Amino acid sequence: MVLNWLQKPGPRMAIASVSIFLSFALVCTLHRYYSFYASFDQGIFNQVFWNGIHGNFFESSLSSSLSTNVVHGGDVPDVSYHRLGQHFTPALLLWLPIYALFPSAATLTVLQVTLLGLAGLVLYALARQHLPPQKAGMITLAYYAANAVLGPTLGNFHDNCQLPLFAFGLLLAMEKRLWWLFWLLAVLVLAIREDSGIVLFGVGFYLVVSGRYPRVGLAVCTLSFAYMLMLTNLIMPLFSADISRRFMMERFGQYATEAEASTLDIIWGMISNPLRLVQELFTPFFKTIKYLLGQWLPLAFVPAFSPASWCIAGFPLLKLFLAQGESVLAINIRYALTPVPGLFYGAILWWAGKSDFRLWWFNLYPQPHPPSRPTLKGWGYSYKARLRGLHNDDSQEHSHPGRPTLKGWGYSYKARLRGLQNHEELRKPSNISRSVRGFWTVCIVLSLLFTLTSNPNRTFYFLIPDSFQPWVYVSLTRQWQHVGHIRPMLAEIPADASVAATTYIVSHLSGRREIVRFPAQFRLRNDDGQVVDVDYCLADLWQLKEYQVAFKHDRLQLRQAVQLIDDLLASNTYGARDFADGVILLQKGTSSEEEVLAAWRVFSQEIIPFSKISSYLRESHAEPKSY
């Protein structure tokens, strides 16, 4: 039976798609991690999981370094800081047993790829509720080729990787009327993040507007909206003040009138200033249009014409368009996943001929069917009784229940019949002609091509330069040669030692209680409440040196790191224990080895001063362009 099922075009396409996706994504993301291109967020989540299996749930010194107490208050990171004040993510507890078996940051990479891969299979099952196998297979193929799916998959681990699986599962449970599973998955969607309720609200809004399950939809909208308000205003502030002092202000501070704001303050700011709301919604205009086109492309732009897509995905898109910051419209990072369930489900309904406001009107306000011409065949009850019902059509007690009469229709029977026939036309699914199928295939290929050539999260750093003017490129052989110098230094750091490491080394050392990012911090508050210097500092300055020519952030970090290392060595607080290929290892309370110190001084003198770099960029008459 299974072999026969796999021989069909639709299932074969779905299985082939998920197999290629899993193989390709696992190879690329694991290579990215082991070649030291996984960055800070990977380290944050790895430390959260590591603390979780040791009984310190959702605590992270790395997350603490991003808290308002550190960023705005000048405090030092705290190892007992609860990340739930920044992002409320209890759904991560589901995967803690898996991490306990394989405690490594690489485990999170495999978990993310697996969750997003399985979501495609659930999507296929969802599509089969409305579409034939061939169309369902195309929908699944489009999912795996979508920039908004593949781009975030090829990056650091993130909590939104759970969203497609839970959301598609919720919609499938609704289609099958498995309400116990529907409500279970609704709770899991809410548990992903404090803002994932926006996706659930869109589902409820669709259920109300479409008239399919208006009571369920109203309950879903009420639950999700109340949960988000209660969580962000009452529960998260119990852990820290980050939600109101930092994260709301960074994304929606343009609507606030004070230095800090709750979600209620932001909502009131939007309502009370509609002109600003409209302005933020459409600016930047061309980036917004480009973002929408990127989301629609793998589905051949069908979501643009599907009311169901707008109902469900409209609210996550609205949240992105009303926010500020460069990352909100970046299609290669985690935020781009939030509209995906609504866009794909809306496309399924459109192809099935069930995403039409006219059809929804009939669902909300059902009309009586016209009386049919009486015949003897298939009546289901006696001919005489049927005939009596037709002769006494003005008497409700003599007419058959559910069989409407001509009285009270308000217009002619023939016109009414024509309207109902048109209503049935709305239910007919859209067929895929050869030309449409070809266009859809081209869209899928283009989506895949645009994703890969954009070098999402520097996954293909060895194939695509990070900048063309000025030139920034690291070959595969050169990077792995550099990795060979980092790993011996990692082995010198004890597993229980406190560490400060640069961005691309953090994830490899984050399976410990005490770790911060260098050069921003090298002190932290330990479990005893004491502020201490970390035991080791490990800095990869070669990587910063390669990228500082084109990227201002790397240039500033390089300058800060070199100055801090010189100060630490000059004060004899730390000693230089090892140095190779631009990577230096410092240990607290030891003396520097002369050869290591001499090699460091030679390297530090080779770094172009900040002023000379700026002059070089001005003389080039071109701004650095990254890809």
N, C-alpha and C positions, 0 to 999 in steps of 0.2 A: 504493500500500500504506500509506504513512504517513497519507494523508488518510483512508482507511478506518479506520485504527487510532484516529485522533483523533476520529472521529465516534462512537466508543463512549462510553457514559456514564462509565466508570471513568477511562480516559485523559484524557478531556475535563475531568473534575473535577480530576485531578492537575495538568494543564498550566495550567488556570485558576487553581488555588490557588497554584502556584509563581509565576505571573506577577504575581498581585495581591500576594503576599508580597514579592517582589523590588522591585516598583515602590513599594509603600507604605514598606517598611523603608528603602530607599535614600533616598527623599525625606526621611523623618523623621530619619534618622541624619546625613545630610549637612547638613540644616538645623541640627540640634543642634550639629554641629561648627563650621560657619561662623558661627553666631550666638553662639559662645563659651560653650557649655555642656558641651563635652567636657572631662573633668577629668584628674586626675593620671595615672591608669593609661594613658590614651591617649598621654600624653607619654612615659611609661616605655617602652612598646613601640615607639613611633616612634624614640626614641633608640637602642634596641637594634637595630632594623633599620638605622638610619642608620649606626651604628658597624659593623654587619656588612658593608655594602657598601663600607666604607672599611678593611676588614681587621681591625677590632677586635671580634671576635665576642663577643656577649653581654656587652659592657662597657657600663656606664651609671652616670653620676654621679647621676641621679635615683633609681635603685635603691639606690645607695650611701647616700642620705639615709635609707633605711628599714632599713639594716643595723644589727646589734647594736652595732657599733663606734661608730656615730653616735647611735643611740637610747639605748643604755645606757652607752656609754663616753665620750660627749661629744666624739668626734672629728669632723672635718669630712669632707664627702663627697669621694670619690676618683674621678677620671675613669677610672681603670684598674680599677675594681671589677668583678668578674665576677658577673653576676646568677645564674649557675648554682648559687651557694651558697644562694640563696633558693628558686628554682624551676628544676628541671632540665627545660629545654624545647627539646631539639635539633630537634624537628619543625618549628620555625619556620624552619629553614634551607630547607625546601621552597619557601617563598614569597619567599625573598630575590631571585631573578631578577625576579619581578614588581615588587617594590619598587624594584629597581635601575632599571627602566624608568620608574616613576612615583614618585620619592622624596618622599612626602608622607604626613602623618598621615591625610589623607582616603583614601589608597589602602588603608590598613588597615581603614577603615570599610567600603569597598566589598568588600574581601576577606572580611571577616567575614560580611556579609549574603549574599554569593555562596556561601560554604561551607555556611552553614546552609540556604540555599535548595536547593542541590544535594542535601543530605542527605535532603530530603523526597522527591525523585525516586528516590533509592536505596531509601528506605523503601517507596515504591510498588512497586518491582520486588521487594522482599523480601516484601511482603504478597501479591503475585500468585503466589508460590510455594505459597501455601496457600489463598488466598481468591479468589472471583470478582471481576471488575473493579469492581463497585459497592461492595463492602465495602472493597476496597483503596483506592478513591478516598476513602471516608469516613475511613479511617485516616490518609491523607495530609492531608486537610483538618483533621483533629483535631490533627495535628502542627503545622501552621502557625498554628493558633489557640491552641495551648497557652501558658499563661502562662510556663511554664518555658523555652519556646523563644523566644517573641516578646519577653518582658521583657529577657533578656540580649542579644538581638539589637539592641535599641534603646538600648544603652549603649556604654561604651568597648570598644575592642578587647580581647579576652582570649584566652588560649591554648585554653580549653575549646571555642571555636567549631569546632575541628577534630574534636571527639569524636563528634558524631552521624554525620558523614560516614564516618569510619573505622570506627566500631562497626557501623553498618548495613551497610557494605560487607563487613566481616568476617563478619557473620551471613549475608549473601547468598552469599558465597563458600562458607560451610559448607553451605548448602542445595544449592548446585550441585556440591559436592564438588571445588571448585577449591582444593586444599590449598596449593599454592604461593602463591596470592593470600591465602588465609586467614592463613598464617604471616607474610607480608609486612605485612598490615594489623595483625596482632597486635603486631609490632615497632613499627609507627607509632603504635598506641594507647599503648604504653609510652613512646614518645618525646614524647608531648604534655606530660605533667607527671610529677613524681615520684610522685603519688598516683593517676594514671590506671590503674595496674595493678589497682586495686580493681575497676574496671569489668570488666577482662579476667578477673579471678579469678571474678567472678560468672558470666561466660559459661562458663568451665571447670566451675564447680560445677554449672551446669545440664546440661552435657553428661554429667557423671558421674551425677547423680541421675536424669535422664530415661532413661538407658541408651542414648541415641542413639549417642554416640561416647565411651564411658567412658575409653578410653586417651588419646584426644586431650584430653578434658577434664582428666584427671589431669596431663597434660603442661602444659596451659595454666595450671592452678592452681599447679603447681610453678614454672614460669617466672615468672609474675607476682609471686608471693610472694617468691621468691628475689631477683628484680630489685629490688623495692622495698626489701627489707632491705639488699642490697648497696649500692644507690644512696644511701640516706639515712644509712647508717652508715660507708661507706668512701669513696665518690666525692664526694658533695657537701661533706663537711667539708674536702676538699682545697682548695676555693675560698674558703670562709668558715665561720665557726662559727654562722651564722644559723639553720640547721635545728634545732640542739639548744638554743641559747641564747634564741632568739626565737620562731620559728614553732611549734615543738612545744609550747613553754610557753604561748604565747598561746591555742592551740586545745585542748591536752590537758594543760595544767599541773596540773589538778585530780587527775591520776593520778600525778604525779611527787612524789618525796620530796626532791629536790635542786633547786638553782637552775637547773640545765640537765638535759636528758634526751634520750636518743636514742629512736628508734622501738622498740627492744628494751626500753628502760626503761619506756616508756609501755605497751607490750603486757603486760609483767610487772605493772605497776601495776594494769591492768584485771583481770588474772587473779587477782591476790592480794587484790583488794578487790571482790568481786562485788556487795556491797550498793551501793557507790557506782556501780558500772557500771549496775545496774538503775535507780538513782535518776536518773542522767544520761540514760538511754535514754528515760525517760518524762516528763522535765521540760525545759522548761515544757509541761505536758500539753496545754493547749488550743491553744497555738501549734503543737505537733507535729501534732495532729489537723487543724488548719487547713491546715498545709503539705501533709499527705497528701491532703486533699480537693482542694486546688488542683492537685496533680500528677495526680490521677485524673479530675478533672472533664471535660477534653476527650475522654476515652475512655469517658464514661458510667459511670465507676467500675468498669469491667471489671477493671483490674489488681488491684483489691482481692480479687478472687475467682480470680485466675489464679496457680497455683503457679509457672509459668514466670516471671512478673513478679517474684514474691518471690525466686526463686532468683537472678536476674540483677541486679535493681535493689536487692535487699535489702542487699547489702554496701555500695554507695554511700550508701544511706539510713542504714545503721548508722553509717557514718563521720560523717555529718552530725549524727545524733541524739546521738552520744557526745561531740561537740565542744562547746566553749563559745564564746560570742560572739553578738552580735545578727545578724551577717551570715549565719551558717550556715543559718538558717531563712528567709532572704529569697529569695522565689521569683523576683524580678526580676533577680538577679545571676548570675554565671557558675557558682556552685556548684550551682545548680538543674538544670543540664544533665546532670550525672553520672548520675542515675537514668533519664533519658529513654530511652536505647536499650533498657534492660531492660523498662521499663513498656510501651513500644509493641510490642516483639517478643512479650512475654507476652500482650498483647491480641490480636495476630494469631493466636497459637496457640490462644487461648481460643475465638475465633470459629470457628476451623477444627476445634474439638473435639479438640485435641491437647495441651491443658494440663490434664492430669488425673493425679493420683498413681496412680490405678488403672491407667491406660494405661501409665504409666512402669513399674509393677510387672511388667506383661507384657513390656515391653522388656528389663528387667533379668533376668527369670526366664521365658524363653519356654516355653510349654506345648505339648505335642504336639496336633495336630489329630485329631479323631475320625475313625474310618474311615467312608468313604462307602459307600452301597449300590452294589454292582457293576453297571455297565451296559456295553453294548457301545460307547456313543457316547463318543468323545474319550478313550479310555484311553491311547493313545500307545504301547502295547505289546500283545502278543497276549492274547486273551481267556483262553486256557488257562493261560498263565503267571500272569495276574491271579487266576484261580480257584484255582490251586495256592497262591498266596500267602495267600489268604483261608482256605483249608482248613488251612494250616500256619502259622497266626498265632502259634503258640508257638515257632516256629523262626526265628531271626533271619536265618539264611543263606538261607531260602527266601522271606522277605518282601521286597517291593520297598524299596529304600533310600529313607528319608524318609517312608515310608507307615506310620504307627504302627498298633499292634494294640491289642486290648482288654486284653491282659494287663498288669497292673501299674498300672492307672489309679488304684486306691485308692478309687474310688467309682463309682456307676453311670454307664453311658454316657450316659443321658438327662440326668442332672444335669450331667455334664461339658459336654454339648452346649449346654445352656441357658447355662452360664457363658461359653462361647465366643461364643454369640450376643450376650450382654450386652457382652462385650468389643468386639465389632464395633460395638455401639451407641455405645460411647465414642468411636469414630472419626468419627461423623457430625458435620458442622459445624453450628453453631447458625445458624438462619435469622433474618433481620431482618424482623420484621413491620412493618406500617405504624406501629403505636404505638411500637415500640422505635426505629424509625428517627426518628420524631418526637421522642422523648425524647433520643436521641443528638444530634439537631440543636439542640435547646434547650440541651443541655450545652455544645456547641461555641460557640454564640452567647454563653452566659453567661461562658465562659472568655475569649472575646475581649473582652467588655464589661468584666469585672473587670480584665483586663490594661490596657486603655486608660484606664479611670477611675482606676487606681492611679498614673498618671503615672510610668511606669518611668523611672528615671534622669533625671527632669526633662525628658524629651523633649517633653512637651506643656505646658511651663511657661506658654505663652501662652493655653492653653485652660482649664487647671485650676490654681487657686491652690495654692501650696505649703503654705499654712496658712490656716485660716479664723479662728482665734482664738488670737493676733492675726492680722489680715489681712496676707497676703504674696502679692502678685500682680504680675507684670511682663507688660505687654502686648507684642504682637508689634512694633508700631510703635515703642514706647519702647526695646525691646531693640536693634532695628536702628539706631535713632538713636544709641544708645550704642556700637554696633559701629563706626559711622562715626568716632567719636573714637579708638578703639583702633588701627585699621589704620594711620593716618598715623604713629603712634609706633612700630609694628612696623617700618615701612619705614626708620626712622631708625637701627635697630640693624644693624650690619654682620653678614654671615653667619658670620664667623669670630670674633666677639666672645663673651666669656663673659657669661652673663646669669643674673639671679635674677628669677623672675616668680611671680605669684600663681597659684593652682590652675587657673583657667579660661583662663589665657593660656599656661601651660606647653606644652600640646600644639602650639601654633602656633609655638613657638620651639625645639622639642626636636630639630630636625634639625641638631644641632651637637654638638661634643665636650664643651663645658663649660656646664652649666646646672644650677641648683638651684632649689628652691621658696622663694619669699619669703612671709612674713617669717621662716620657720624657719631659713633659712640665707642668707648672702650671701658666704660664703667657701667655697673648695674647694681640694683638692690637685690640681695640674696634672700633666702628663706628666713634668715635671722634678722632681717630688716636693716642690715648694714650695707652701706654703699662701698663697693670694693672694685678695684681694677681687675680686669679679666686676667687669667693665667697666661693665655697665648693670644697673639695677633697674627693672622695670616692674610696677606694682601697680595692680590694679583695685579700688579701695576703694568705688566706688559699688555694685558687686554685693554686697560684704560688708555695706554699710550697709543695703541693701534687705532682706537676710535676717537680720540680726543681731537683729531684734526677736523672732523666733520660734525661732532656732536658736543654741544656746549656743556651738557650735564656731565659727560665723561671728562671733559677738560677741567671743570671745576673740582670734580672728585679727585682727579689725579693731582692737581695742585694741593688740595687739602690733605691728601694722604701723604704726599712727600714731605710736606711741612710738619705734619704730626709725627711721622716716623723719625725725622731728624730731631724733633723736640724730645721724644721719648728716649732716644739713644743718648742725646746730650745730657739728659737729667739722670742717666743711669737707672731709670725706673725699669727699663727693659733692656735685654741684650739681644743682639742679632745672632740667632742660632743657625740659620741657613739662608742662603740666597742663590737662586738659579733662574735664569731666563726671565727676569723681571718679577719673580715671586719671592717674597721675603717672609720669614718666620721669626717672630719675636717671642721671647719668653720672659716673664716677669721675674725679677730678682736674680738674674744671671748676668755674667759679663759677656760682652760681645767677643766673638772670635775674630782675630785680626784679619784673616783672609776674607771672611764673610763681610766684615765692615768695609774693607777696601773695595770689594766688588760692588757693594751698595753705593759707595761714594762715586764710583765711576758711572754707574747707571744713572744716578740722580743728576749728574752733571750733563748727561746726554738729553735729558728731557727739555723740550723747547719751553722757554718761559711763556707765561700767559700773554704778556704784551706782544711778544713776537708772533705768537699764533694769531692774535687778532689782526696784526698788521698783514700777515700772510693772507688771511681771508679777505681783507679789504682790497689788497692788490690783485687778487684773483678775479675781482669784479663778478663774483658769483656766490650766492649763498649755498651752503652745503645742502645737497638734496639726498634724502634717504629713501630707501625702498624696502 
